[in-house]
Amino acid sequence: MQHENIKRYFAVSLRSSLLRNTAWFVCLSLLIFIRPLAAQTYSPPPNSRQDINLDANWRFIQSDAGTNAANIGFIDSSWTNLNLPHTWDIADGQDGPSTTYYEGIGWYRNYFTVCPT
């Protein structure tokens, strides 16, 4: 009886060990064969797109310029000329923590031409 229990324990232990070793082998094999695939350098397909930086030469006013401000012919020459990024409340924060920040409408405008192609 004792001899049979030892055989069963040994068989179960051997199976567990074999499964563990098989699992390690499979994981290691996957890492060895899949890793080179992931290391390939991506090169995008050629295209005719062009990136244009629109950060420069914006006009800004910290008030409601009205609905006409959206029109192309609207005169914004008195507005502040600036580049993006920009925050309109930076001047409010310079007066200290008791300053109330502007809560209202602000307009940004810029002109650019879109190429038809």
DRENLUMMI-387006 format. One record per residue: residue number from 1; x, y, z of N, C-alpha, C in turn; residue in three letters. Coordinates in steps of 0.2 Angstrom, whole numbers, plus 5000, padded with zeros to 4 digits. Each point is the difference from the previous one (the first is absolute). Layout:
BEGIN
SEDO   nr   nc1   nc2   nc3  cac1  cac2  cac3   cc1   cc2   cc3  rest
SEDO  NUM     X     Y     Z     X     Y     Z     X     Y     Z   Ala
...
//
This chain:
BEGIN
SEDO   nr   nc1   nc2   nc3  cac1  cac2  cac3   cc1   cc2   cc3  rest
SEDO    1  5004  4994  5000  4996  5006  5000  5004  5006  5000   Met
SEDO    2  5005  5000  5004  5005  5006  5001  5004  5001  4993   Gln
SEDO    3  5001  4994  4997  5004  5001  4994  4996  5003  4994   His
SEDO    4  4993  4998  5000  4996  5003  4995  4999  5007  5001   Glu
SEDO    5  5000  5003  5006  4999  5007  5001  5006  5004  4998   Asn
SEDO    6  5006  4997  5001  5006  5003  4998  5000  5000  4992   Ile
SEDO    7  4998  4995  4997  5000  5000  4992  4995  5005  4998   Lys
SEDO    8  4994  5001  5003  4995  5005  4998  5003  5007  5001   Arg
SEDO    9  5003  5001  5006  5003  5007  5001  5005  5001  4995   Tyr
SEDO   10  5005  4995  4999  5005  5001  4995  4997  5002  4993   Phe
SEDO   11  4995  4996  4998  4997  5001  4993  4997  5007  5000   Ala
SEDO   12  4996  5002  5005  4997  5007  5000  5005  5005  5000   Val
SEDO   13  5006  4999  5004  5005  5005  5001  5004  5000  4993   Ser
SEDO   14  5001  4995  4997  5003  4999  4993  4996  5004  4995   Leu
SEDO   15  4993  4999  5000  4996  5003  4995  5000  5008  5001   Arg
SEDO   16  5000  5002  5007  5000  5007  5001  5006  5003  4998   Ser
SEDO   17  5006  4997  5001  5006  5002  4998  5001  5001  4993   Ser
SEDO   18  4997  4995  4996  5000  4999  4993  4996  5006  4997   Leu
SEDO   19  4994  5001  5003  4996  5006  4998  5003  5007  5001   Leu
SEDO   20  5003  5000  5006  5004  5007  5001  5005  5001  4995   Arg
SEDO   21  5004  4995  4999  5006  5000  4995  4997  5001  4993   Asn
SEDO   22  4995  4997  4998  4997  5001  4993  4997  5008  5000   Thr
SEDO   23  4997  5002  5005  4998  5007  5000  5006  5005  4999   Ala
SEDO   24  5005  4999  5004  5006  5004  4999  5003  5000  4993   Trp
SEDO   25  5000  4994  4997  5003  4999  4994  4995  5004  4994   Phe
SEDO   26  4994  4999  5001  4995  5004  4995  5001  5007  5001   Val
SEDO   27  5000  5003  5006  5001  5007  5001  5007  5002  4997   Cys
SEDO   28  5005  4997  5002  5007  5002  4997  5000  4999  4993   Leu
SEDO   29  4997  4995  4997  5000  5000  4993  4996  5006  4996   Ser
SEDO   30  4994  5002  5003  4997  5005  4998  5004  5007  5000   Leu
SEDO   31  5003  5001  5006  5004  5006  5000  5006  5000  4995   Leu
SEDO   32  5003  4994  4999  5005  5000  4995  4998  5001  4993   Ile
SEDO   33  4994  4997  4998  4998  5001  4993  4996  5006  4999   Phe
SEDO   34  4996  5003  5005  4996  5006  4999  5004  5006  5001   Ile
SEDO   35  5005  5000  5004  5004  5006  5001  5003  5003  4994   Arg
SEDO   36  5003  4997  4995  5003  5003  4994  4994  5003  4996   Pro
SEDO   37  4994  4997  5000  4995  5003  4996  4998  5007  5003   Leu
SEDO   38  5000  5001  5007  4998  5006  5003  5005  5006  4999   Ala
SEDO   39  5007  4998  4999  5005  5004  4999  5001  5003  4994   Ala
SEDO   40  4996  4999  4995  5001  5003  4993  4998  5007  5000   Gln
SEDO   41  5004  5004  4997  4998  5007  4999  4995  5002  4995   Thr
SEDO   42  4995  5004  5003  4994  5002  4996  5002  5006  4995   Tyr
SEDO   43  4999  4999  4994  5001  5005  4995  4993  5002  4996   Ser
SEDO   44  4998  5006  5001  4993  5001  4998  5000  5000  4992   Pro
SEDO   45  4994  4999  4997  4999  5000  4993  5001  5007  4997   Pro
SEDO   46  5003  5001  4995  5001  5007  4997  4993  5003  4999   Pro
SEDO   47  4999  5007  5001  4994  5004  4999  5002  5007  4998   Asn
SEDO   48  4995  5003  4997  5001  5007  4998  4998  5005  5005   Ser
SEDO   49  4999  4998  5007  4997  5005  5005  5006  5004  5002   Arg
SEDO   50  4998  5006  5002  5005  5005  5003  4998  5003  5006   Gln
SEDO   51  5004  5000  5005  4999  5002  5007  5001  5008  5000   Asp
SEDO   52  4996  5004  5002  5001  5007  5000  4998  5002  5008   Ile
SEDO   53  5005  5004  5002  5000  5002  5007  4996  5007  5000   Asn
SEDO   54  4994  5000  5004  4996  5006  5000  5000  5003  5007   Leu
SEDO   55  5006  5000  5003  5001  5003  5007  5001  5007  5000   Asp
SEDO   56  5002  5003  4994  5003  5007  5000  4994  5005  4997   Ala
SEDO   57  5001  5006  5002  4996  5006  4997  4993  4999  5001   Asn
SEDO   58  4998  4999  5006  4993  5000  5002  4998  5007  5003   Trp
SEDO   59  4994  5002  4999  4997  5006  5003  4995  4998  5006   Arg
SEDO   60  5000  5003  5005  4996  4999  5006  4997  5006  5003   Phe
SEDO   61  4994  4999  5003  4997  5005  5004  4996  4997  5005   Ile
SEDO   62  5001  5003  5006  4997  4997  5006  4993  5003  5002   Gln
SEDO   63  4996  4999  4995  4993  5003  5001  4995  4997  4994   Ser
SEDO   64  4994  5002  5000  4996  4997  4995  5000  5005  4994   Asp
SEDO   65  5003  4998  4995  5001  5004  4994  4993  5000  4996   Ala
SEDO   66  4995  4997  5002  4994  4999  4996  5000  4995  4994   Gly
SEDO   67  4994  4999  4997  5000  4995  4995  5003  5001  4994   Thr
SEDO   68  5002  5007  4999  5003  5002  4993  5008  4998  5001   Asn
SEDO   69  5002  4998  5005  5007  4998  5001  5002  4994  4996   Ala
SEDO   70  4995  4996  4999  5001  4994  4996  5001  5001  4992   Ala
SEDO   71  4998  5006  4998  5000  5002  4993  5008  5001  4998   Asn
SEDO   72  5001  4998  4994  5007  5001  4997  5002  5008  5000   Ile
SEDO   73  4995  5004  4998  5002  5007  5000  5000  5004  5006   Gly
SEDO   74  4999  4997  5006  5000  5003  5006  5007  5003  5002   Phe
SEDO   75  5000  5006  5002  5006  5004  5002  5002  4998  5007   Ile
SEDO   76  5006  4996  5000  5002  4998  5007  5007  5003  5001   Asp
SEDO   77  5002  5006  4997  5007  5003  5001  5001  5002  5007   Ser
SEDO   78  4995  5002  5004  5001  5002  5006  5001  4995  5005   Ser
SEDO   79  4999  4993  4998  5001  4995  5005  5007  4998  5001   Trp
SEDO   80  5001  4997  5005  5007  4998  5002  5003  4994  4995   Thr
SEDO   81  5006  5001  4998  5003  4995  4995  5004  4996  5005   Asn
SEDO   82  4999  4993  4999  5004  4995  5004  5001  4994  4997   Leu
SEDO   83  5004  4995  5003  5001  4994  4997  4997  4995  5005   Asn
SEDO   84  4998  4994  4998  4998  4995  5004  5005  4995  5002   Leu
SEDO   85  5000  4997  5006  4994  5000  5005  5000  5007  5004   Pro
SEDO   86  4994  5001  5002  4998  5006  5003  4995  4999  5006   His
SEDO   87  5001  5004  5005  4994  5000  5005  4998  5007  5002   Thr
SEDO   88  4994  5001  5000  4998  5007  5000  4999  5002  5008   Trp
SEDO   89  5001  4996  5004  5000  5002  5007  5006  5001  5004   Asp
SEDO   90  5006  5000  4996  5007  5000  5003  5001  5007  5004   Ile
SEDO   91  4997  5005  4997  5000  5007  5003  4996  5000  5006   Ala
SEDO   92  4995  4997  5000  4995  5000  5006  5004  4997  5006   Asp
SEDO   93  5004  4995  4999  5003  4996  5006  5006  5004  5002   Gly
SEDO   94  5003  5005  4997  5006  5004  5002  4998  5005  5006   Gln
SEDO   95  4994  5001  5001  4998  5005  5006  4999  4996  5006   Asp
SEDO   96  5001  4994  5001  5000  4996  5006  4994  4996  5000   Gly
SEDO   97  4999  4996  5006  4995  4995  5001  4993  5003  5000   Pro
SEDO   98  4999  5006  5002  4994  5004  5001  4997  5002  4994   Ser
SEDO   99  5003  5000  4994  4998  5002  4994  4994  4996  4997   Thr
SEDO  100  4995  5003  4998  4995  4996  4996  5002  4999  4993   Thr
SEDO  101  5000  4994  4998  5001  4998  4993  4995  5002  4995   Tyr
SEDO  102  5001  5002  4994  4995  5002  4995  4996  4993  4998   Tyr
SEDO  103  4994  5001  5000  4995  4995  4998  4996  5003  4995   Glu
SEDO  104  5001  4999  4994  4996  5002  4995  5003  4998  4993   Gly
SEDO  105  4998  5004  4995  5001  4998  4993  5007  5002  4998   Ile
SEDO  106  5004  4996  4996  5006  5003  4997  5000  4997  4992   Gly
SEDO  107  5003  5004  4996  5000  4998  4993  5007  4999  4998   Trp
SEDO  108  5002  4995  4996  5006  4999  4997  4999  5000  4992   Tyr
SEDO  109  5004  5003  4996  4999  5000  4993  5007  4999  4997   Arg
SEDO  110  4999  4997  4994  5006  4999  4996  4998  4999  4993   Asn
SEDO  111  5004  5002  4995  4999  4999  4993  5005  4995  4997   Tyr
SEDO  112  4998  4996  4996  5004  4995  4996  4996  4998  4994   Phe
SEDO  113  5004  4998  4995  4997  4997  4994  5001  4993  5000   Thr
SEDO  114  4995  4996  4998  5000  4993  4999  5001  4998  4993   Val
SEDO  115  5005  4996  4998  5002  4998  4994  4994  4996  4997   Cys
SEDO  116  4998  5001  4994  4994  4995  4997  5002  4993  4999   Pro
SEDO  117  5007  4998  5000  5002  4994  4998  5001  4996  5006   Thr
//
